[in-house]
Amino acid sequence: MLLNTFEFVLVNNPVRALFQRHLEARRLLKMGGAVPGGHALEIGCGRGVGVEIILDQFGAHLVDAFDLDPRMVRRAERRLQKYGERVSLWVGDATCINAPDATYDAVFDFDIIHHIPDWRMAVAEVFRVLKPGGRFYAEEMLKAFIHNPVARALTDHPLEDRFDHIAFLGGLEAAGFSVRAEKKFLNYTGWYIAEK
């Protein structure tokens, strides 16, 4: 699902980047560790901040990334030119990831899966493209946030079949993952490390 105008502005500002670098990434790194020299994928890469984090903070050597919105991919291409061939970007859909089975050492999700109507298919695709022993790093907005009246007024999220913390854990396990670490905050946000 493409972002509305408010969400597009929200994710393309320095405050969002600071939050992603200094809270989300640090928490996921503490929970799941680094991927030094690894080949990683970011689903829903936006303007490329997450790719930088995966390279610089998590230590990946190569990062592939995609976004459903061509505007975001163009922004990411400009931002990530300095990394050269270490980064590959494309327009794509998380429910049908354009990669062979068992390609990646790690897959990263910085608040993307809650935007996807068929979120279980996206989780299954993440499982498919991970190597055995590969890790899925996810930070997600939960049902209570999505159904909050303020969030509903400002954002466009699918409202049917949304997950809370327990349902997301169940979706990970149903896809075949072993959950290694998990945390939640006020039933609004969850952090997850799952292993194939």
Z-matrix of the N, CA and C atoms (Angstrom, degrees):
N
C 1 1.445
C 2 1.531 1 108.85
N 3 1.326 2 116.61 1 128.16
C 4 1.462 3 120.75 2 179.72
C 5 1.529 4 110.73 3 -72.92
N 6 1.331 5 115.22 4 151.43
C 7 1.457 6 121.09 5 179.72
C 8 1.524 7 110.61 6 -73.89
N 9 1.336 8 116.43 7 146.13
C 10 1.453 9 118.63 8 171.93
C 11 1.533 10 108.96 9 -79.25
N 12 1.318 11 117.32 10 179.99
C 13 1.470 12 121.18 11 -175.18
C 14 1.524 13 111.86 12 -61.16
N 15 1.329 14 117.35 13 -43.52
C 16 1.460 15 120.63 14 179.57
C 17 1.527 16 111.05 15 -61.02
N 18 1.338 17 116.71 16 -47.52
C 19 1.464 18 120.59 17 -179.36
C 20 1.524 19 111.45 18 -64.52
N 21 1.336 20 116.64 19 -38.34
C 22 1.465 21 120.71 20 179.21
C 23 1.533 22 109.97 21 -60.03
N 24 1.330 23 116.50 22 -44.77
C 25 1.463 24 120.71 23 177.45
C 26 1.524 25 110.30 24 -66.23
N 27 1.320 26 117.01 25 -41.83
C 28 1.459 27 122.01 26 -178.48
C 29 1.528 28 112.12 27 -59.02
N 30 1.326 29 117.53 28 -44.83
C 31 1.469 30 119.59 29 -176.26
C 32 1.524 31 113.08 30 -82.74
N 33 1.324 32 117.31 31 -11.50
C 34 1.461 33 120.44 32 -179.56
C 35 1.526 34 111.65 33 -108.19
N 36 1.317 35 116.29 34 48.06
C 37 1.458 36 119.34 35 178.06
C 38 1.522 37 110.04 36 -137.61
N 39 1.324 38 117.48 37 158.48
C 40 1.465 39 120.88 38 -176.22
C 41 1.527 40 114.84 39 -62.93
N 42 1.331 41 118.03 40 -29.39
C 43 1.458 42 120.61 41 179.94
C 44 1.530 43 109.61 42 -65.04
N 45 1.324 44 116.73 43 -43.58
C 46 1.470 45 120.10 44 177.65
C 47 1.527 46 110.53 45 -60.95
N 48 1.327 47 117.47 46 -41.93
C 49 1.467 48 121.15 47 179.35
C 50 1.528 49 111.09 48 -63.35
N 51 1.326 50 117.89 49 -42.08
C 52 1.466 51 120.75 50 178.01
C 53 1.527 52 111.26 51 -62.71
N 54 1.312 53 116.00 52 -44.02
C 55 1.459 54 121.37 53 178.50
C 56 1.532 55 110.14 54 -60.36
N 57 1.325 56 115.94 55 -44.19
C 58 1.463 57 120.68 56 -178.85
C 59 1.532 58 111.31 57 -64.63
N 60 1.325 59 116.65 58 -42.87
C 61 1.474 60 120.92 59 -178.60
C 62 1.523 61 113.10 60 -71.17
N 63 1.338 62 115.74 61 -44.44
C 64 1.458 63 119.52 62 -167.66
C 65 1.527 64 114.97 63 -99.46
N 66 1.310 65 117.93 64 -11.65
C 67 1.464 66 119.31 65 175.77
C 68 1.527 67 110.91 66 -118.46
N 69 1.338 68 116.25 67 -62.70
C 70 1.463 69 119.99 68 -175.68
C 71 1.528 70 111.92 69 -59.54
N 72 1.325 71 116.44 70 -54.39
C 73 1.468 72 120.06 71 -175.69
C 74 1.525 73 111.61 72 -64.14
N 75 1.315 74 117.35 73 -42.77
C 76 1.471 75 119.49 74 -179.50
C 77 1.524 76 111.41 75 -63.01
N 78 1.331 77 116.45 76 -39.87
C 79 1.463 78 119.09 77 178.84
C 80 1.528 79 110.26 78 -65.36
N 81 1.325 80 117.45 79 -46.06
C 82 1.468 81 120.45 80 -179.95
C 83 1.529 82 111.37 81 -64.61
N 84 1.332 83 117.01 82 -37.97
C 85 1.466 84 120.89 83 178.15
C 86 1.523 85 110.63 84 -64.48
N 87 1.320 86 116.60 85 -43.27
C 88 1.465 87 120.57 86 178.69
C 89 1.527 88 111.07 87 -64.05
N 90 1.320 89 116.65 88 -38.04
C 91 1.458 90 121.10 89 -177.82
C 92 1.527 91 112.87 90 -76.57
N 93 1.339 92 116.89 91 -38.03
C 94 1.464 93 119.75 92 -170.88
C 95 1.505 94 116.51 93 -117.50
N 96 1.342 95 117.63 94 -8.30
C 97 1.456 96 120.23 95 -179.33
C 98 1.517 97 112.89 96 78.01
N 99 1.320 98 114.53 97 175.22
C 100 1.466 99 122.36 98 -177.76
C 101 1.527 100 110.66 99 -84.98
N 102 1.313 101 115.52 100 172.56
C 103 1.469 102 123.01 101 175.31
C 104 1.529 103 108.72 102 -128.23
N 105 1.336 104 117.49 103 60.17
C 106 1.465 105 120.52 104 -172.94
C 107 1.520 106 112.10 105 -58.55
N 108 1.335 107 114.69 106 126.24
C 109 1.453 108 121.21 107 178.57
C 110 1.513 109 114.20 108 73.95
N 111 1.331 110 118.01 109 5.37
C 112 1.454 111 121.12 110 -174.35
C 113 1.514 112 114.38 111 -80.25
N 114 1.316 113 113.50 112 169.40
C 115 1.468 114 122.89 113 174.56
C 116 1.525 115 106.11 114 -107.17
N 117 1.328 116 116.88 115 114.85
C 118 1.462 117 121.65 116 -173.32
C 119 1.522 118 110.85 117 -118.40
N 120 1.334 119 114.46 118 161.12
C 121 1.459 120 123.22 119 175.75
C 122 1.515 121 108.13 120 -127.18
N 123 1.342 122 116.28 121 137.81
C 124 1.459 123 120.25 122 168.74
C 125 1.514 124 108.30 123 -113.91
N 126 1.333 125 116.65 124 126.03
C 127 1.460 126 120.75 125 174.74
C 128 1.524 127 107.57 126 -90.92
N 129 1.331 128 116.20 127 135.71
C 130 1.458 129 119.97 128 -179.42
C 131 1.513 130 111.96 129 65.51
N 132 1.323 131 116.67 130 62.49
C 133 1.474 132 121.50 131 -169.76
C 134 1.522 133 114.64 132 -75.59
N 135 1.329 134 118.52 133 -11.10
C 136 1.458 135 118.53 134 -178.02
C 137 1.511 136 111.87 135 54.26
N 138 1.322 137 116.38 136 -135.69
C 139 1.470 138 120.55 137 -176.61
C 140 1.521 139 113.76 138 -87.76
N 141 1.327 140 117.77 139 7.54
C 142 1.459 141 120.63 140 171.75
C 143 1.504 142 117.12 141 102.01
N 144 1.321 143 118.53 142 2.66
C 145 1.463 144 120.82 143 179.38
C 146 1.529 145 110.52 144 -61.83
N 147 1.328 146 116.90 145 -43.53
C 148 1.458 147 120.69 146 179.32
C 149 1.518 148 112.52 147 -60.45
N 150 1.323 149 116.96 148 -39.49
C 151 1.473 150 120.16 149 178.08
C 152 1.523 151 110.05 150 -60.72
N 153 1.329 152 116.81 151 -44.83
C 154 1.472 153 120.09 152 176.93
C 155 1.530 154 110.94 153 -58.08
N 156 1.310 155 116.57 154 -43.30
C 157 1.464 156 121.36 155 -179.91
C 158 1.523 157 110.68 156 -62.34
N 159 1.321 158 116.49 157 -44.25
C 160 1.468 159 121.05 158 -178.70
C 161 1.528 160 110.45 159 -63.21
N 162 1.312 161 116.69 160 -39.02
C 163 1.464 162 120.57 161 177.89
C 164 1.531 163 111.79 162 -72.83
N 165 1.315 164 116.63 163 -49.82
C 166 1.464 165 121.46 164 -170.46
C 167 1.531 166 114.07 165 -83.87
N 168 1.325 167 118.11 166 -38.50
C 169 1.460 168 120.30 167 -177.02
C 170 1.524 169 113.10 168 -96.33
N 171 1.330 170 116.96 169 -36.20
C 172 1.460 171 120.42 170 -178.56
C 173 1.527 172 112.72 171 -93.25
N 174 1.329 173 117.30 172 -12.24
C 175 1.462 174 120.92 173 173.65
C 176 1.511 175 116.22 174 79.18
N 177 1.338 176 118.84 175 15.74
C 178 1.467 177 120.13 176 176.99
C 179 1.523 178 109.55 177 -63.18
N 180 1.322 179 116.03 178 149.10
C 181 1.469 180 120.44 179 176.93
C 182 1.529 181 111.03 180 -89.38
N 183 1.343 182 116.63 181 -39.84
C 184 1.459 183 122.65 182 179.51
C 185 1.517 184 108.78 183 -125.66
N 186 1.331 185 116.36 184 141.43
C 187 1.460 186 120.65 185 174.93
C 188 1.522 187 109.13 186 -134.70
N 189 1.322 188 115.06 187 124.69
C 190 1.458 189 122.40 188 168.74
C 191 1.518 190 106.23 189 -98.90
N 192 1.326 191 116.59 190 148.85
C 193 1.462 192 119.26 191 -178.52
C 194 1.519 193 109.71 192 -156.80
N 195 1.326 194 115.00 193 150.68
C 196 1.462 195 119.17 194 177.71
C 197 1.518 196 109.41 195 -145.59
N 198 1.322 197 114.28 196 163.47
C 199 1.454 198 121.88 197 175.11
C 200 1.519 199 107.63 198 -145.30
N 201 1.309 200 116.59 199 150.79
C 202 1.455 201 121.93 200 178.30
C 203 1.529 202 111.34 201 -70.44
N 204 1.324 203 116.80 202 -25.53
C 205 1.464 204 122.89 203 -174.56
C 206 1.534 205 110.68 204 -97.49
N 207 1.339 206 118.11 205 114.87
C 208 1.470 207 120.39 206 179.56
C 209 1.532 208 113.43 207 -58.04
N 210 1.339 209 117.49 208 -30.52
C 211 1.475 210 120.02 209 178.50
C 212 1.523 211 110.51 210 -62.05
N 213 1.326 212 116.49 211 -40.05
C 214 1.466 213 120.66 212 179.99
C 215 1.530 214 110.52 213 -67.94
N 216 1.301 215 116.85 214 -40.95
C 217 1.465 216 119.88 215 179.79
C 218 1.529 217 109.99 216 -62.76
N 219 1.322 218 117.62 217 -40.94
C 220 1.476 219 120.22 218 177.23
C 221 1.536 220 110.98 219 -61.96
N 222 1.315 221 117.16 220 -42.14
C 223 1.472 222 120.44 221 177.27
C 224 1.528 223 110.56 222 -63.11
N 225 1.323 224 116.08 223 -42.42
C 226 1.471 225 120.15 224 179.36
C 227 1.532 226 110.51 225 -64.34
N 228 1.314 227 117.76 226 -40.49
C 229 1.473 228 120.55 227 179.06
C 230 1.525 229 110.74 228 -58.26
N 231 1.324 230 116.72 229 -44.60
C 232 1.470 231 120.00 230 178.80
C 233 1.527 232 111.24 231 -64.42
N 234 1.306 233 116.46 232 -44.86
C 235 1.464 234 121.60 233 -176.90
C 236 1.528 235 112.07 234 -65.30
N 237 1.319 236 117.35 235 -35.51
C 238 1.462 237 121.80 236 -169.31
C 239 1.528 238 114.17 237 -101.85
N 240 1.321 239 117.78 238 8.84
C 241 1.471 240 120.86 239 179.66
C 242 1.522 241 112.26 240 -53.67
N 243 1.317 242 116.98 241 -36.61
C 244 1.466 243 121.45 242 -175.97
C 245 1.524 244 113.07 243 -61.78
N 246 1.337 245 117.73 244 -19.33
C 247 1.466 246 120.61 245 -179.33
C 248 1.532 247 112.81 246 -88.36
N 249 1.307 248 116.88 247 -7.34
C 250 1.458 249 121.28 248 176.15
C 251 1.516 250 113.38 249 55.41
N 252 1.321 251 116.03 250 -131.44
C 253 1.462 252 121.91 251 -173.98
C 254 1.532 253 113.67 252 -75.37
N 255 1.321 254 117.03 253 -1.48
C 256 1.473 255 119.72 254 176.97
C 257 1.532 256 111.76 255 -74.26
N 258 1.338 257 117.03 256 -12.55
C 259 1.462 258 121.86 257 -177.28
C 260 1.523 259 109.79 258 -125.97
N 261 1.317 260 115.61 259 135.00
C 262 1.459 261 122.38 260 174.64
C 263 1.524 262 107.91 261 -127.29
N 264 1.334 263 116.89 262 129.00
C 265 1.463 264 122.28 263 -175.36
C 266 1.517 265 110.98 264 -125.03
N 267 1.338 266 115.94 265 147.84
C 268 1.454 267 120.04 266 174.15
C 269 1.523 268 110.08 267 -157.21
N 270 1.343 269 115.13 268 165.08
C 271 1.457 270 121.81 269 172.33
C 272 1.520 271 106.20 270 -85.08
N 273 1.336 272 116.54 271 127.18
C 274 1.453 273 119.17 272 -176.73
C 275 1.516 274 113.06 273 -160.76
N 276 1.328 275 114.05 274 176.84
C 277 1.455 276 123.60 275 -174.04
C 278 1.530 277 108.45 276 -123.77
N 279 1.325 278 116.95 277 130.77
C 280 1.468 279 121.29 278 -177.25
C 281 1.518 280 113.18 279 -69.39
N 282 1.332 281 118.29 280 -14.26
C 283 1.462 282 119.43 281 177.04
C 284 1.526 283 111.96 282 -87.52
N 285 1.319 284 116.90 283 -1.73
C 286 1.470 285 122.14 284 178.22
C 287 1.528 286 107.41 285 -153.36
N 288 1.328 287 116.65 286 74.41
C 289 1.462 288 121.82 287 -172.94
C 290 1.528 289 110.00 288 -72.79
N 291 1.322 290 115.23 289 128.82
C 292 1.461 291 122.21 290 -177.33
C 293 1.532 292 110.18 291 -81.06
N 294 1.335 293 115.68 292 71.55
C 295 1.467 294 121.82 293 179.22
C 296 1.521 295 107.96 294 -157.33
N 297 1.332 296 116.91 295 147.40
C 298 1.469 297 119.57 296 176.77
C 299 1.524 298 111.69 297 -67.17
N 300 1.316 299 114.86 298 162.80
C 301 1.468 300 120.90 299 174.03
C 302 1.521 301 109.96 300 -55.54
N 303 1.321 302 116.45 301 147.96
C 304 1.474 303 123.86 302 171.32
C 305 1.529 304 113.10 303 53.07
N 306 1.317 305 116.76 304 47.32
C 307 1.466 306 122.30 305 -179.16
C 308 1.524 307 113.01 306 -91.41
N 309 1.336 308 118.23 307 -37.35
C 310 1.457 309 121.67 308 -164.74
C 311 1.532 310 114.03 309 -111.16
N 312 1.330 311 113.82 310 146.06
C 313 1.464 312 121.32 311 172.57
C 314 1.526 313 111.18 312 -78.36
N 315 1.320 314 116.79 313 -27.78
C 316 1.460 315 122.07 314 -178.60
C 317 1.522 316 110.08 315 -153.06
N 318 1.323 317 115.96 316 147.16
C 319 1.463 318 122.61 317 172.33
C 320 1.522 319 107.15 318 -126.45
N 321 1.334 320 116.18 319 136.72
C 322 1.468 321 123.03 320 -177.65
C 323 1.521 322 110.96 321 -116.81
N 324 1.320 323 114.50 322 138.46
C 325 1.462 324 124.00 323 178.70
C 326 1.526 325 107.45 324 -132.66
N 327 1.334 326 116.01 325 102.32
C 328 1.458 327 121.21 326 175.85
C 329 1.538 328 107.90 327 -98.48
N 330 1.329 329 116.84 328 81.32
C 331 1.475 330 122.39 329 175.57
C 332 1.526 331 113.89 330 64.80
N 333 1.314 332 117.85 331 49.92
C 334 1.458 333 120.87 332 -179.85
C 335 1.528 334 112.84 333 -113.81
N 336 1.315 335 117.94 334 -42.28
C 337 1.464 336 120.40 335 -169.83
C 338 1.529 337 112.41 336 -61.72
N 339 1.331 338 118.43 337 -29.43
C 340 1.466 339 118.77 338 178.68
C 341 1.531 340 112.49 339 -67.39
N 342 1.330 341 117.89 340 -13.91
C 343 1.470 342 122.16 341 175.79
C 344 1.530 343 112.17 342 -82.94
N 345 1.316 344 117.85 343 -11.03
C 346 1.462 345 122.13 344 -169.95
C 347 1.529 346 110.22 345 -98.41
N 348 1.344 347 117.89 346 119.94
C 349 1.467 348 119.10 347 -179.90
C 350 1.535 349 112.91 348 -54.80
N 351 1.326 350 117.96 349 -48.03
C 352 1.460 351 121.17 350 179.26
C 353 1.531 352 108.79 351 -97.09
N 354 1.328 353 115.07 352 70.88
C 355 1.460 354 120.26 353 -173.43
C 356 1.529 355 112.13 354 -65.29
N 357 1.319 356 117.79 355 -30.17
C 358 1.467 357 120.07 356 179.29
C 359 1.537 358 111.47 357 -65.11
N 360 1.332 359 116.27 358 -36.88
C 361 1.458 360 119.99 359 176.95
C 362 1.529 361 110.16 360 -64.54
N 363 1.319 362 117.44 361 -39.33
C 364 1.470 363 120.23 362 177.49
C 365 1.528 364 110.84 363 -62.80
N 366 1.327 365 117.17 364 -42.82
C 367 1.471 366 120.43 365 178.20
C 368 1.527 367 109.92 366 -62.75
N 369 1.334 368 117.10 367 -41.78
C 370 1.468 369 120.94 368 178.61
C 371 1.526 370 110.98 369 -63.15
N 372 1.320 371 117.44 370 -38.10
C 373 1.461 372 121.26 371 178.22
C 374 1.532 373 111.24 372 -66.92
N 375 1.321 374 116.82 373 -40.29
C 376 1.464 375 120.07 374 175.98
C 377 1.528 376 109.33 375 -59.41
N 378 1.317 377 116.58 376 -45.54
C 379 1.469 378 120.38 377 178.36
C 380 1.528 379 110.43 378 -59.03
N 381 1.318 380 116.99 379 -44.41
C 382 1.466 381 121.70 380 -177.83
C 383 1.528 382 112.18 381 -59.33
N 384 1.326 383 117.42 382 -43.95
C 385 1.470 384 119.71 383 -173.01
C 386 1.524 385 113.16 384 -84.18
N 387 1.329 386 118.11 385 -9.42
C 388 1.462 387 120.50 386 176.20
C 389 1.527 388 111.22 387 -79.22
N 390 1.321 389 115.57 388 144.11
C 391 1.460 390 121.05 389 171.42
C 392 1.528 391 108.94 390 -70.32
N 393 1.327 392 118.54 391 155.69
C 394 1.461 393 119.21 392 171.74
C 395 1.534 394 110.11 393 -55.22
N 396 1.315 395 116.48 394 131.50
C 397 1.460 396 121.00 395 -175.77
C 398 1.520 397 113.41 396 85.83
N 399 1.339 398 117.43 397 -6.16
C 400 1.463 399 120.95 398 178.88
C 401 1.515 400 111.36 399 -69.83
N 402 1.338 401 115.92 400 156.69
C 403 1.463 402 121.72 401 -175.22
C 404 1.521 403 112.35 402 -113.46
N 405 1.312 404 114.30 403 141.61
C 406 1.458 405 123.02 404 173.69
C 407 1.524 406 107.47 405 -106.78
N 408 1.344 407 115.86 406 118.86
C 409 1.464 408 123.30 407 178.26
C 410 1.533 409 106.50 408 -104.35
N 411 1.325 410 117.49 409 116.94
C 412 1.464 411 119.77 410 -177.24
C 413 1.514 412 111.41 411 -133.18
N 414 1.321 413 114.30 412 135.10
C 415 1.462 414 121.16 413 166.94
C 416 1.511 415 105.18 414 -120.58
N 417 1.327 416 117.78 415 127.94
C 418 1.456 417 121.27 416 -172.80
C 419 1.524 418 113.05 417 -137.19
N 420 1.331 419 114.49 418 145.01
C 421 1.455 420 121.75 419 170.42
C 422 1.527 421 107.41 420 -82.42
N 423 1.318 422 116.34 421 136.26
C 424 1.452 423 121.44 422 -173.57
C 425 1.532 424 111.92 423 -101.26
N 426 1.309 425 114.69 424 171.02
C 427 1.468 426 123.02 425 -174.89
C 428 1.529 427 113.22 426 -51.24
N 429 1.328 428 118.02 427 -42.70
C 430 1.468 429 120.65 428 -178.48
C 431 1.524 430 111.71 429 -61.07
N 432 1.333 431 117.36 430 -35.54
C 433 1.459 432 120.61 431 176.26
C 434 1.529 433 110.55 432 -70.77
N 435 1.319 434 116.44 433 -47.92
C 436 1.468 435 121.61 434 -176.27
C 437 1.525 436 111.16 435 -61.03
N 438 1.335 437 117.00 436 -36.83
C 439 1.460 438 121.09 437 -178.60
C 440 1.527 439 113.38 438 -89.48
N 441 1.321 440 117.73 439 -1.21
C 442 1.456 441 121.51 440 175.77
C 443 1.534 442 108.41 441 -61.87
N 444 1.335 443 118.80 442 134.49
C 445 1.473 444 120.49 443 -176.85
C 446 1.529 445 114.21 444 -56.57
N 447 1.317 446 118.13 445 -36.76
C 448 1.469 447 120.01 446 179.11
C 449 1.531 448 110.01 447 -67.62
N 450 1.324 449 117.18 448 -46.31
C 451 1.467 450 120.59 449 178.33
C 452 1.523 451 110.63 450 -61.28
N 453 1.327 452 117.00 451 -39.84
C 454 1.468 453 119.99 452 179.97
C 455 1.520 454 111.29 453 -65.73
N 456 1.329 455 116.93 454 -34.28
C 457 1.464 456 120.01 455 -179.36
C 458 1.532 457 112.01 456 -72.23
N 459 1.332 458 116.70 457 -31.87
C 460 1.472 459 120.41 458 -173.65
C 461 1.518 460 114.85 459 -99.38
N 462 1.310 461 117.75 460 -23.16
C 463 1.460 462 120.86 461 -172.94
C 464 1.524 463 111.15 462 -124.12
N 465 1.321 464 114.77 463 160.59
C 466 1.466 465 121.27 464 175.41
C 467 1.525 466 108.00 465 -113.95
N 468 1.312 467 116.03 466 99.77
C 469 1.463 468 121.36 467 175.33
C 470 1.524 469 108.11 468 -118.71
N 471 1.320 470 117.00 469 149.82
C 472 1.465 471 116.97 470 168.95
C 473 1.533 472 108.49 471 -59.18
N 474 1.314 473 117.34 472 142.33
C 475 1.462 474 120.97 473 -177.78
C 476 1.526 475 112.46 474 -107.30
N 477 1.309 476 117.13 475 -21.63
C 478 1.466 477 121.01 476 179.89
C 479 1.525 478 110.21 477 -82.33
N 480 1.317 479 116.26 478 144.56
C 481 1.465 480 123.16 479 174.33
C 482 1.532 481 112.14 480 52.72
N 483 1.304 482 116.76 481 46.34
C 484 1.465 483 120.48 482 175.78
C 485 1.528 484 108.60 483 -86.73
N 486 1.302 485 116.09 484 155.79
C 487 1.464 486 120.48 485 -174.60
C 488 1.523 487 112.02 486 -106.76
N 489 1.331 488 114.61 487 145.05
C 490 1.447 489 121.00 488 165.33
C 491 1.532 490 106.92 489 -96.97
N 492 1.311 491 117.08 490 -173.04
C 493 1.469 492 120.93 491 -176.48
C 494 1.531 493 111.43 492 -59.42
N 495 1.309 494 116.45 493 -47.03
C 496 1.471 495 121.08 494 -177.65
C 497 1.532 496 110.67 495 -65.98
N 498 1.330 497 117.22 496 -41.86
C 499 1.468 498 120.29 497 -179.63
C 500 1.528 499 111.32 498 -65.70
N 501 1.338 500 117.85 499 -36.88
C 502 1.460 501 119.09 500 178.62
C 503 1.527 502 110.09 501 -67.77
N 504 1.331 503 116.61 502 -42.13
C 505 1.463 504 119.71 503 175.21
C 506 1.534 505 110.26 504 -57.87
N 507 1.326 506 116.59 505 -43.10
C 508 1.456 507 120.90 506 177.82
C 509 1.519 508 112.33 507 -62.79
N 510 1.336 509 117.09 508 -38.89
C 511 1.461 510 120.99 509 177.80
C 512 1.510 511 112.21 510 -65.33
N 513 1.323 512 116.40 511 -38.75
C 514 1.468 513 120.26 512 176.42
C 515 1.529 514 110.30 513 -62.89
N 516 1.318 515 116.20 514 -47.41
C 517 1.465 516 120.16 515 -178.48
C 518 1.526 517 111.57 516 -66.45
N 519 1.334 518 117.76 517 -38.01
C 520 1.468 519 120.95 518 178.41
C 521 1.526 520 111.61 519 -63.86
N 522 1.331 521 117.07 520 -31.23
C 523 1.464 522 120.96 521 178.32
C 524 1.525 523 112.13 522 -75.72
N 525 1.334 524 117.14 523 -14.14
C 526 1.458 525 121.01 524 179.62
C 527 1.513 526 114.73 525 114.97
N 528 1.337 527 117.21 526 -2.81
C 529 1.461 528 120.85 527 -178.46
C 530 1.529 529 112.15 528 -73.88
N 531 1.329 530 115.09 529 152.46
C 532 1.461 531 123.04 530 164.81
C 533 1.519 532 106.44 531 -104.60
N 534 1.312 533 117.01 532 120.94
C 535 1.463 534 120.56 533 -179.39
C 536 1.518 535 108.08 534 -79.27
N 537 1.339 536 117.05 535 122.91
C 538 1.463 537 122.40 536 -177.46
C 539 1.522 538 112.37 537 -97.27
N 540 1.332 539 116.58 538 -28.24
C 541 1.467 540 120.39 539 179.40
C 542 1.522 541 108.02 540 -158.16
N 543 1.319 542 116.52 541 148.02
C 544 1.465 543 121.12 542 177.97
C 545 1.518 544 109.40 543 -157.64
N 546 1.342 545 114.28 544 147.19
C 547 1.462 546 121.90 545 176.34
C 548 1.516 547 107.37 546 -147.50
N 549 1.321 548 115.57 547 156.44
C 550 1.459 549 119.33 548 173.24
C 551 1.518 550 109.28 549 -138.40
N 552 1.336 551 115.53 550 160.18
C 553 1.451 552 121.92 551 177.91
C 554 1.523 553 108.47 552 -130.13
N 555 1.337 554 116.43 553 112.70
C 556 1.469 555 123.94 554 175.17
C 557 1.524 556 113.99 555 52.76
N 558 1.298 557 118.82 556 29.52
C 559 1.463 558 122.77 557 -177.17
C 560 1.523 559 113.36 558 59.35
N 561 1.339 560 117.49 559 14.19
C 562 1.464 561 121.92 560 179.56
C 563 1.525 562 112.41 561 -102.27
N 564 1.316 563 116.61 562 -35.74
C 565 1.458 564 121.51 563 -175.04
C 566 1.515 565 109.71 564 -135.73
N 567 1.336 566 115.55 565 143.49
C 568 1.456 567 120.68 566 175.85
C 569 1.508 568 111.21 567 -132.13
N 570 1.330 569 114.91 568 149.59
C 571 1.473 570 122.73 569 176.56
C 572 1.516 571 107.45 570 -122.21
N 573 1.329 572 117.06 571 136.85
C 574 1.457 573 121.12 572 -171.34
C 575 1.542 574 110.69 573 -141.90
N 576 1.319 575 115.48 574 136.43
C 577 1.457 576 122.07 575 168.85
C 578 1.518 577 105.52 576 -121.55
N 579 1.322 578 115.75 577 119.43
C 580 1.455 579 120.97 578 -178.63
C 581 1.531 580 108.48 579 -128.29
N 582 1.313 581 115.83 580 146.59
C 583 1.460 582 121.02 581 -176.25
C 584 1.514 583 110.60 582 -120.79
N 585 1.322 584 115.86 583 140.29
C 586 1.463 585 120.80 584 176.55
C 587 1.512 586 109.47 585 -79.69
